[in-house]
Amino acid sequence: MVNGFIVHRNAGHPWDRRPGWDIMEVKAPTEAALSNFIAKAAQKLWQVWIRDNVGQASAVLYKPAHATSTWSDLPQTA
């Protein structure tokens, strides 16, 4: 992928492919541009799953498919 982003609707949760989750792949020209993109995506309820830390300026973000408010994906404890 050249610089830009691709959204995969209802791709499944990144950990276990449960239905109902969207995934977004992002590639930016610089780390600063990637940080800016991630900040703007967070305003639209996306969270980072993986961010490349070897100089590729890329990331994978995810969110519930129909999210309308902030959400948490922390495991529930008994």
PyMOL commands that place a pseudoatom at each C-alpha (Angstrom):
pseudoatom trace, name=CA, resn=MET, resi=1, chain=A, elem=C, hetatm=0, pos=[0.000, 0.000, 0.000]
pseudoatom trace, name=CA, resn=VAL, resi=2, chain=A, elem=C, hetatm=0, pos=[1.225, 3.486, -0.842]
pseudoatom trace, name=CA, resn=ASN, resi=3, chain=A, elem=C, hetatm=0, pos=[0.579, 6.227, 1.728]
pseudoatom trace, name=CA, resn=GLY, resi=4, chain=A, elem=C, hetatm=0, pos=[-3.070, 6.267, 2.745]
pseudoatom trace, name=CA, resn=PHE, resi=5, chain=A, elem=C, hetatm=0, pos=[-5.519, 4.019, 4.515]
pseudoatom trace, name=CA, resn=ILE, resi=6, chain=A, elem=C, hetatm=0, pos=[-7.855, 1.101, 3.862]
pseudoatom trace, name=CA, resn=VAL, resi=7, chain=A, elem=C, hetatm=0, pos=[-10.868, 0.267, 6.037]
pseudoatom trace, name=CA, resn=HIS, resi=8, chain=A, elem=C, hetatm=0, pos=[-12.014, -3.347, 6.221]
pseudoatom trace, name=CA, resn=ARG, resi=9, chain=A, elem=C, hetatm=0, pos=[-15.632, -3.332, 7.425]
pseudoatom trace, name=CA, resn=ASN, resi=10, chain=A, elem=C, hetatm=0, pos=[-16.733, -6.171, 9.723]
pseudoatom trace, name=CA, resn=ALA, resi=11, chain=A, elem=C, hetatm=0, pos=[-13.306, -7.804, 9.363]
pseudoatom trace, name=CA, resn=GLY, resi=12, chain=A, elem=C, hetatm=0, pos=[-13.511, -9.330, 12.826]
pseudoatom trace, name=CA, resn=HIS, resi=13, chain=A, elem=C, hetatm=0, pos=[-11.749, -8.543, 16.084]
pseudoatom trace, name=CA, resn=PRO, resi=14, chain=A, elem=C, hetatm=0, pos=[-7.982, -8.444, 15.523]
pseudoatom trace, name=CA, resn=TRP, resi=15, chain=A, elem=C, hetatm=0, pos=[-7.288, -10.950, 18.335]
pseudoatom trace, name=CA, resn=ASP, resi=16, chain=A, elem=C, hetatm=0, pos=[-9.825, -13.661, 17.552]
pseudoatom trace, name=CA, resn=ARG, resi=17, chain=A, elem=C, hetatm=0, pos=[-11.880, -12.597, 14.485]
pseudoatom trace, name=CA, resn=ARG, resi=18, chain=A, elem=C, hetatm=0, pos=[-15.147, -12.155, 16.428]
pseudoatom trace, name=CA, resn=PRO, resi=19, chain=A, elem=C, hetatm=0, pos=[-17.648, -10.497, 14.078]
pseudoatom trace, name=CA, resn=GLY, resi=20, chain=A, elem=C, hetatm=0, pos=[-18.687, -6.881, 14.515]
pseudoatom trace, name=CA, resn=TRP, resi=21, chain=A, elem=C, hetatm=0, pos=[-15.307, -5.139, 14.343]
pseudoatom trace, name=CA, resn=ASP, resi=22, chain=A, elem=C, hetatm=0, pos=[-13.770, -2.858, 11.696]
pseudoatom trace, name=CA, resn=ILE, resi=23, chain=A, elem=C, hetatm=0, pos=[-10.029, -2.782, 10.928]
pseudoatom trace, name=CA, resn=MET, resi=24, chain=A, elem=C, hetatm=0, pos=[-8.090, 0.099, 9.331]
pseudoatom trace, name=CA, resn=GLU, resi=25, chain=A, elem=C, hetatm=0, pos=[-4.606, -0.205, 7.814]
pseudoatom trace, name=CA, resn=VAL, resi=26, chain=A, elem=C, hetatm=0, pos=[-2.647, 3.072, 7.670]
pseudoatom trace, name=CA, resn=LYS, resi=27, chain=A, elem=C, hetatm=0, pos=[0.634, 3.995, 5.974]
pseudoatom trace, name=CA, resn=ALA, resi=28, chain=A, elem=C, hetatm=0, pos=[2.020, 7.525, 6.252]
pseudoatom trace, name=CA, resn=PRO, resi=29, chain=A, elem=C, hetatm=0, pos=[5.058, 9.299, 4.776]
pseudoatom trace, name=CA, resn=THR, resi=30, chain=A, elem=C, hetatm=0, pos=[6.487, 10.142, 8.232]
pseudoatom trace, name=CA, resn=GLU, resi=31, chain=A, elem=C, hetatm=0, pos=[6.047, 9.209, 11.888]
pseudoatom trace, name=CA, resn=ALA, resi=32, chain=A, elem=C, hetatm=0, pos=[4.669, 12.705, 12.555]
pseudoatom trace, name=CA, resn=ALA, resi=33, chain=A, elem=C, hetatm=0, pos=[2.042, 12.282, 9.832]
pseudoatom trace, name=CA, resn=LEU, resi=34, chain=A, elem=C, hetatm=0, pos=[1.121, 8.873, 11.256]
pseudoatom trace, name=CA, resn=SER, resi=35, chain=A, elem=C, hetatm=0, pos=[0.749, 10.327, 14.758]
pseudoatom trace, name=CA, resn=ASN, resi=36, chain=A, elem=C, hetatm=0, pos=[-1.471, 13.086, 13.364]
pseudoatom trace, name=CA, resn=PHE, resi=37, chain=A, elem=C, hetatm=0, pos=[-3.632, 10.548, 11.487]
pseudoatom trace, name=CA, resn=ILE, resi=38, chain=A, elem=C, hetatm=0, pos=[-3.984, 8.360, 14.594]
pseudoatom trace, name=CA, resn=ALA, resi=39, chain=A, elem=C, hetatm=0, pos=[-5.012, 11.375, 16.704]
pseudoatom trace, name=CA, resn=LYS, resi=40, chain=A, elem=C, hetatm=0, pos=[-7.723, 12.290, 14.198]
pseudoatom trace, name=CA, resn=ALA, resi=41, chain=A, elem=C, hetatm=0, pos=[-8.881, 8.660, 13.932]
pseudoatom trace, name=CA, resn=ALA, resi=42, chain=A, elem=C, hetatm=0, pos=[-9.145, 8.471, 17.736]
pseudoatom trace, name=CA, resn=GLN, resi=43, chain=A, elem=C, hetatm=0, pos=[-11.688, 11.299, 17.582]
pseudoatom trace, name=CA, resn=LYS, resi=44, chain=A, elem=C, hetatm=0, pos=[-13.745, 8.925, 15.422]
pseudoatom trace, name=CA, resn=LEU, resi=45, chain=A, elem=C, hetatm=0, pos=[-13.382, 6.121, 18.020]
pseudoatom trace, name=CA, resn=TRP, resi=46, chain=A, elem=C, hetatm=0, pos=[-10.541, 4.147, 16.382]
pseudoatom trace, name=CA, resn=GLN, resi=47, chain=A, elem=C, hetatm=0, pos=[-7.872, 2.627, 18.665]
pseudoatom trace, name=CA, resn=VAL, resi=48, chain=A, elem=C, hetatm=0, pos=[-4.389, 1.427, 17.741]
pseudoatom trace, name=CA, resn=TRP, resi=49, chain=A, elem=C, hetatm=0, pos=[-3.887, -2.328, 17.638]
pseudoatom trace, name=CA, resn=ILE, resi=50, chain=A, elem=C, hetatm=0, pos=[-0.379, -2.383, 16.131]
pseudoatom trace, name=CA, resn=ARG, resi=51, chain=A, elem=C, hetatm=0, pos=[1.970, 0.491, 15.342]
pseudoatom trace, name=CA, resn=ASP, resi=52, chain=A, elem=C, hetatm=0, pos=[5.171, -0.279, 13.431]
pseudoatom trace, name=CA, resn=ASN, resi=53, chain=A, elem=C, hetatm=0, pos=[8.237, 0.794, 15.365]
pseudoatom trace, name=CA, resn=VAL, resi=54, chain=A, elem=C, hetatm=0, pos=[10.929, 0.003, 12.803]
pseudoatom trace, name=CA, resn=GLY, resi=55, chain=A, elem=C, hetatm=0, pos=[10.602, 3.064, 10.588]
pseudoatom trace, name=CA, resn=GLN, resi=56, chain=A, elem=C, hetatm=0, pos=[7.723, 2.058, 8.328]
pseudoatom trace, name=CA, resn=ALA, resi=57, chain=A, elem=C, hetatm=0, pos=[5.237, 4.738, 9.594]
pseudoatom trace, name=CA, resn=SER, resi=58, chain=A, elem=C, hetatm=0, pos=[2.333, 2.312, 9.506]
pseudoatom trace, name=CA, resn=ALA, resi=59, chain=A, elem=C, hetatm=0, pos=[-0.331, 1.077, 11.899]
pseudoatom trace, name=CA, resn=VAL, resi=60, chain=A, elem=C, hetatm=0, pos=[-3.446, -1.046, 12.205]
pseudoatom trace, name=CA, resn=LEU, resi=61, chain=A, elem=C, hetatm=0, pos=[-6.408, 0.424, 14.071]
pseudoatom trace, name=CA, resn=TYR, resi=62, chain=A, elem=C, hetatm=0, pos=[-9.710, -1.143, 15.081]
pseudoatom trace, name=CA, resn=LYS, resi=63, chain=A, elem=C, hetatm=0, pos=[-13.121, -0.339, 16.561]
pseudoatom trace, name=CA, resn=PRO, resi=64, chain=A, elem=C, hetatm=0, pos=[-16.546, -1.905, 17.028]
pseudoatom trace, name=CA, resn=ALA, resi=65, chain=A, elem=C, hetatm=0, pos=[-18.345, -1.714, 13.675]
pseudoatom trace, name=CA, resn=HIS, resi=66, chain=A, elem=C, hetatm=0, pos=[-21.176, 0.487, 14.940]
pseudoatom trace, name=CA, resn=ALA, resi=67, chain=A, elem=C, hetatm=0, pos=[-19.396, 2.408, 17.716]
pseudoatom trace, name=CA, resn=THR, resi=68, chain=A, elem=C, hetatm=0, pos=[-21.124, 5.655, 18.676]
pseudoatom trace, name=CA, resn=SER, resi=69, chain=A, elem=C, hetatm=0, pos=[-19.282, 6.377, 21.929]
pseudoatom trace, name=CA, resn=THR, resi=70, chain=A, elem=C, hetatm=0, pos=[-15.961, 5.616, 23.587]
pseudoatom trace, name=CA, resn=TRP, resi=71, chain=A, elem=C, hetatm=0, pos=[-15.333, 1.944, 24.202]
pseudoatom trace, name=CA, resn=SER, resi=72, chain=A, elem=C, hetatm=0, pos=[-12.894, -0.327, 26.018]
pseudoatom trace, name=CA, resn=ASP, resi=73, chain=A, elem=C, hetatm=0, pos=[-11.501, -3.651, 24.916]
pseudoatom trace, name=CA, resn=LEU, resi=74, chain=A, elem=C, hetatm=0, pos=[-9.918, -4.591, 28.233]
pseudoatom trace, name=CA, resn=PRO, resi=75, chain=A, elem=C, hetatm=0, pos=[-10.525, -8.187, 29.310]
pseudoatom trace, name=CA, resn=GLN, resi=76, chain=A, elem=C, hetatm=0, pos=[-13.229, -8.579, 31.938]
pseudoatom trace, name=CA, resn=THR, resi=77, chain=A, elem=C, hetatm=0, pos=[-12.204, -10.150, 35.250]
pseudoatom trace, name=CA, resn=ALA, resi=78, chain=A, elem=C, hetatm=0, pos=[-14.458, -12.346, 37.361]
for i in range(1, 78): cmd.bond("trace and resi %d" % i, "trace and resi %d" % (i + 1))
show_as sticks, trace
zoom trace
